[in-house]
């Protein structure tokens, strides 16, 4: 598998890829998807 330069969501809704540190990802999950954060905390 490889990372494609363009994908469906990037063209359809102008979604951008962004890499996070683990610490920042946990913070983002806590704000936007707290239920998913519990999977990483257990």
N, CA, C and O atoms as a GROMACS GRO file, in nm:
protein
  168
    1UNK      N    1   0.084  -0.118   0.000
    1UNK     CA    2   0.000   0.000   0.000
    1UNK      C    3   0.089   0.124   0.000
    1UNK      O    4   0.200   0.121   0.052
    2UNK      N    5   0.041   0.229  -0.057
    2UNK     CA    6   0.118   0.353  -0.064
    2UNK      C    7   0.029   0.473  -0.040
    2UNK      O    8  -0.093   0.465  -0.056
    3UNK      N    9   0.088   0.582  -0.002
    3UNK     CA   10   0.013   0.706   0.020
    3UNK      C   11  -0.003   0.778  -0.113
    3UNK      O   12   0.096   0.814  -0.177
    4UNK      N   13  -0.126   0.797  -0.154
    4UNK     CA   14  -0.154   0.863  -0.282
    4UNK      C   15  -0.150   1.015  -0.265
    4UNK      O   16  -0.188   1.066  -0.160
    5UNK      N   17  -0.104   1.087  -0.366
    5UNK     CA   18  -0.100   1.233  -0.356
    5UNK      C   19  -0.241   1.294  -0.353
    5UNK      O   20  -0.262   1.399  -0.292
    6UNK      N   21  -0.335   1.230  -0.419
    6UNK     CA   22  -0.475   1.275  -0.421
    6UNK      C   23  -0.564   1.157  -0.386
    6UNK      O   24  -0.530   1.043  -0.416
    7UNK      N   25  -0.676   1.182  -0.323
    7UNK     CA   26  -0.772   1.077  -0.293
    7UNK      C   27  -0.910   1.139  -0.298
    7UNK      O   28  -0.924   1.261  -0.308
    8UNK      N   29  -1.012   1.056  -0.290
    8UNK     CA   30  -1.149   1.098  -0.315
    8UNK      C   31  -1.192   1.217  -0.230
    8UNK      O   32  -1.245   1.314  -0.285
    9UNK      N   33  -1.170   1.214  -0.099
    9UNK     CA   34  -1.212   1.325  -0.012
    9UNK      C   35  -1.136   1.454  -0.041
    9UNK      O   36  -1.190   1.563  -0.022
   10UNK      N   37  -1.012   1.443  -0.086
   10UNK     CA   38  -0.937   1.566  -0.114
   10UNK      C   39  -0.998   1.640  -0.231
   10UNK      O   40  -0.995   1.763  -0.235
   11UNK      N   41  -1.054   1.566  -0.325
   11UNK     CA   42  -1.115   1.630  -0.441
   11UNK      C   43  -1.260   1.666  -0.414
   11UNK      O   44  -1.306   1.773  -0.456
   12UNK      N   45  -1.334   1.580  -0.345
   12UNK     CA   46  -1.477   1.602  -0.326
   12UNK      C   47  -1.506   1.713  -0.225
   12UNK      O   48  -1.593   1.797  -0.249
   13UNK      N   49  -1.435   1.714  -0.112
   13UNK     CA   50  -1.467   1.812  -0.007
   13UNK      C   51  -1.345   1.891   0.039
   13UNK      O   52  -1.346   1.953   0.145
   14UNK      N   53  -1.240   1.887  -0.041
   14UNK     CA   54  -1.118   1.963  -0.013
   14UNK      C   55  -1.058   1.931   0.124
   14UNK      O   56  -1.010   2.020   0.194
   15UNK      N   57  -1.063   1.803   0.162
   15UNK     CA   58  -1.005   1.759   0.290
   15UNK      C   59  -0.854   1.744   0.273
   15UNK      O   60  -0.808   1.689   0.173
   16UNK      N   61  -0.779   1.792   0.370
   16UNK     CA   62  -0.633   1.786   0.366
   16UNK      C   63  -0.582   1.681   0.464
   16UNK      O   64  -0.643   1.658   0.568
   17UNK      N   65  -0.470   1.620   0.431
   17UNK     CA   66  -0.402   1.529   0.525
   17UNK      C   67  -0.315   1.610   0.618
   17UNK      O   68  -0.257   1.711   0.579
   18UNK      N   69  -0.308   1.566   0.741
   18UNK     CA   70  -0.220   1.631   0.837
   18UNK      C   71  -0.170   1.526   0.934
   18UNK      O   72  -0.249   1.450   0.990
   19UNK      N   73  -0.040   1.522   0.956
   19UNK     CA   74   0.020   1.431   1.051
   19UNK      C   75   0.029   1.499   1.186
   19UNK      O   76   0.060   1.618   1.195
   20UNK      N   77   0.001   1.423   1.292
   20UNK     CA   78   0.005   1.474   1.429
   20UNK      C   79   0.108   1.395   1.508
   20UNK      O   80   0.136   1.279   1.477
   21UNK      N   81   0.163   1.457   1.610
   21UNK     CA   82   0.237   1.380   1.710
   21UNK      C   83   0.133   1.299   1.787
   21UNK      O   84   0.014   1.329   1.780
   22UNK      N   85   0.176   1.197   1.859
   22UNK     CA   86   0.082   1.117   1.938
   22UNK      C   87   0.013   1.206   2.041
   22UNK      O   88  -0.107   1.194   2.062
   23UNK      N   89   0.088   1.293   2.104
   23UNK     CA   90   0.031   1.383   2.205
   23UNK      C   91  -0.078   1.473   2.144
   23UNK      O   92  -0.184   1.489   2.203
   24UNK      N   93  -0.050   1.531   2.028
   24UNK     CA   94  -0.148   1.618   1.962
   24UNK      C   95  -0.269   1.536   1.914
   24UNK      O   96  -0.382   1.584   1.919
   25UNK      N   97  -0.244   1.415   1.866
   25UNK     CA   98  -0.355   1.330   1.822
   25UNK      C   99  -0.449   1.297   1.938
   25UNK      O  100  -0.571   1.299   1.921
   26UNK      N  101  -0.393   1.268   2.055
   26UNK     CA  102  -0.476   1.241   2.172
   26UNK      C  103  -0.558   1.364   2.210
   26UNK      O  104  -0.674   1.352   2.247
   27UNK      N  105  -0.498   1.481   2.200
   27UNK     CA  106  -0.568   1.606   2.229
   27UNK      C  107  -0.682   1.627   2.129
   27UNK      O  108  -0.793   1.664   2.169
   28UNK      N  109  -0.656   1.606   2.001
   28UNK     CA  110  -0.758   1.622   1.898
   28UNK      C  111  -0.872   1.522   1.918
   28UNK      O  112  -0.989   1.558   1.904
   29UNK      N  113  -0.839   1.399   1.950
   29UNK     CA  114  -0.943   1.299   1.976
   29UNK      C  115  -1.028   1.338   2.096
   29UNK      O  116  -1.150   1.324   2.093
   30UNK      N  117  -0.965   1.388   2.200
   30UNK     CA  118  -1.039   1.429   2.319
   30UNK      C  119  -1.141   1.538   2.285
   30UNK      O  120  -1.251   1.540   2.340
   31UNK      N  121  -1.105   1.626   2.195
   31UNK     CA  122  -1.195   1.735   2.157
   31UNK      C  123  -1.304   1.690   2.060
   31UNK      O  124  -1.420   1.730   2.074
   32UNK      N  125  -1.269   1.606   1.962
   32UNK     CA  126  -1.360   1.579   1.852
   32UNK      C  127  -1.420   1.439   1.850
   32UNK      O  128  -1.529   1.419   1.798
   33UNK      N  129  -1.350   1.342   1.907
   33UNK     CA  130  -1.399   1.203   1.907
   33UNK      C  131  -1.365   1.136   2.040
   33UNK      O  132  -1.288   1.040   2.043
   34UNK      N  133  -1.421   1.186   2.150
   34UNK     CA  134  -1.383   1.133   2.282
   34UNK      C  135  -1.409   0.984   2.298
   34UNK      O  136  -1.337   0.918   2.373
   35UNK      N  137  -1.507   0.929   2.232
   35UNK     CA  138  -1.533   0.785   2.244
   35UNK      C  139  -1.416   0.705   2.188
   35UNK      O  140  -1.382   0.600   2.242
   36UNK      N  141  -1.355   0.752   2.081
   36UNK     CA  142  -1.241   0.682   2.022
   36UNK      C  143  -1.116   0.696   2.108
   36UNK      O  144  -1.028   0.609   2.106
   37UNK      N  145  -1.106   0.804   2.183
   37UNK     CA  146  -0.992   0.823   2.272
   37UNK      C  147  -0.985   0.712   2.376
   37UNK      O  148  -0.876   0.670   2.415
   38UNK      N  149  -1.100   0.664   2.421
   38UNK     CA  150  -1.102   0.559   2.523
   38UNK      C  151  -1.036   0.430   2.472
   38UNK      O  152  -0.981   0.354   2.552
   39UNK      N  153  -1.040   0.404   2.341
   39UNK     CA  154  -0.974   0.285   2.286
   39UNK      C  155  -0.824   0.291   2.308
   39UNK      O  156  -0.761   0.190   2.336
   40UNK      N  157  -0.767   0.409   2.294
   40UNK     CA  158  -0.622   0.424   2.309
   40UNK      C  159  -0.580   0.430   2.455
   40UNK      O  160  -0.465   0.399   2.488
   41UNK      N  161  -0.669   0.470   2.542
   41UNK     CA  162  -0.636   0.483   2.683
   41UNK      C  163  -0.647   0.351   2.758
   41UNK      O  164  -0.595   0.339   2.869
   42UNK      N  165  -0.715   0.252   2.701
   42UNK     CA  166  -0.734   0.125   2.774
   42UNK      C  167  -0.622   0.028   2.750
   42UNK      O  168  -0.624  -0.083   2.804
   0.00000   0.00000   0.00000
